[in-house]
Amino acid sequence: MNVRIIPHMSKGQQTRETILARAVGLASEVGLGGLTIGGLAADLGMSKSGLFAHFGSKEALQQEVLRKTMEQFVHAVVEPAQSCAPGERRVRALFQNWLSWSRAPDLPGGCPFVGASAEFDSQSGPVRDVVASTQRQWVAVLVQAVEQSLGDDFPRDLDPERFAFELYGIYLTHHLYRQLLDEQRAERWAQTSFEELIERARKPQRAHRE
């Protein structure tokens, strides 16, 4: 997952990044589809024309918000896990960081990618393409982390893609129960489900394959 780093940003670039940082939090609340240039301008106390000059269209704003969200996600979730040696420890770090990301104070509505995935999964166009691309990148990180564990912490016949599929299911269920159902036990249940997934993954998989 690559992050675009902007060295020695100009004042205009700094303003743009500040706008995007706020837009990520707002998208967490109202959804990416509900994010508009007018609404964001009002939230920031800016003129609509001034904000329009930075992005030009709602669609361009949405794509830039997704870019900024991925940048923040990589910084909060992926990069810290890279300090862990490849193996189960790194897989654990990725999952724990992922959960922590979803309850960050500046994301009051939880992970913006979950909402955006639900909003745009049946649509077509560049915004959907960016949403799908970010999630493919993230799944690839999870798959690679498991692949690097095969033969050591996990058996060689473990299917990394299936593991990532099940792990994502735990995360999505956690998001639903925590954000929509206000279930106080969601965190504990997610942790328990993760430990059960790890325990199953440690066992030979041949008998479980179809």
Secondary structure, DSSP 8 states (H G I E B T S, - for coil): ------SS--HHHHHHHHHHHHHHHHHHHH-STT--HHHHHHHHT--HHHHHHHHSSHHHHHHHHHHHHHHHHIIIIIHHHTTS-TTHHHHHHHHHHHHHHHT-TT-TTS-HHHHHHHHHTT--SHHHHHHHHHHHHHHHHHHHHHHTTBTTTB-TT--HHHHHHHHHHHHHHHHIIIIIS--TTHHHHHHHHHHHHHHHHTS--GGG--
